[in-house]
């Protein structure tokens, strides 16, 4: 596995306690998914309250938590809260209400919670814990949850995710187009999308659908394939406006030109389009596998590795031509939990090697610890999901780009730079100008941090 090291995040100053949700609802955001009951509380009742936002992971995580309860004698209630309400409730708890004892942290929000001392400091616990050695976890995720101005660790990596291409074999068969393979370039994807969109016009079927407000499971990967970076390794700049960035976004424009229009995607969502048989392909993250595995027509669905950019022009995938973004959640605890020892004990249990392997075996997610996720590929009988494992074994990974105030520039480049080019992808000059605008937006945002 080859990891593109994104460096350590520079943290300084305090952030205001406000949140911009940029993460998980169906496939159209950047994190995990789904909704369920919403509640939070504290361990003063003798039960640890745990909040997550992905209903697909509930059964497996509750099973693992129940095994901890058998040993500790402390009950665990896991509450599933949809992405938007998750952060609303957490912010309300941080502002004077009750926070859950243990909960997930995400790259969009971790810096704010760490800088405002809302999370339990874990260093002393980790130092005394033989089960946790942070060097065994993915470096980018460990660094994300470490506060640089004081060196304190506030969360332990729960998981990591990669991206793959999902396609509907029945649609490819209907219109006589060859299935995607791991040898596909982005040009191959564009051409297949164009053929299906043209052939399926009377049926309202598109070859490909991408929600451009998604970045980790969408266009970020193309940018890195072509040699540009959304955020440079030192977290002090971007190369989105470079020739490589413009070449990548030109390919993005060509793909969007033959894909489902953004008006259609905004109204229906890529997952719904796919599961309704109205698009042949989408790119998606490993956190969403179960939604497609349990879908009515899942026997028609298959996964391939993301296409690559043949920048060397030799017809083969060389190093640095196929990237997959990866991200990772962290298990954190409230600084005000009534039982910090129990809260940490549960976090350690979730993150220890045996339970990380169990998480993968149960198909919950791939682990935050390196080398424990092979069984994840075998967790979905009848569906080959090995593309997600091979994304890191045969390709390159880059950690989802972030800075201290990620959502400031992330939202701005979506709305102020690329929106017009994405909504009307017929003008190459518009896309090139958008890259230059995005370059300035990111540079200005970083300078203001």
Secondary structure, 3 states (H helix, E strand, C coil): CEEECCCCCCCCCCCCCCCCCCCCCCCCCCCCCCCCCCCCCCHHHCEEEEEECCHHHHHHHHHHHHHHHHHHCCEEEEEECCHHHHHHHHHHHHCCCCCCCEEEECCCCHHHHHHCCCECCCHHHHHCCCCCCHHHECHHHHHHCEECCCCEECCEECEECCEEEEEEHHHHHHCCCCCCCCCCEHHHHHHHHHHHHHHCHHHCCECCCCCCCCHHHHHHHHHHHCCCCCCCCCCCCCCCCCHHHHHHHHHHHHHHHCCCCHHHHHHHCHHHHHHCCCECEEEEEHHHHHHHHCCCCHHHEEEECCCECCCCCCCCCCCCCCEEEECCCEEEEECCCCCHHHHHHHHHHHHCHHHHHHHHHCCCCEECECCCCHHHHHCCCCCCCHHHHHHHHCCEEEECCCCCCHHHHHHHHHHHHHHHHHHCCCCHHHHHHHHHHHHHHHHHHHHHC
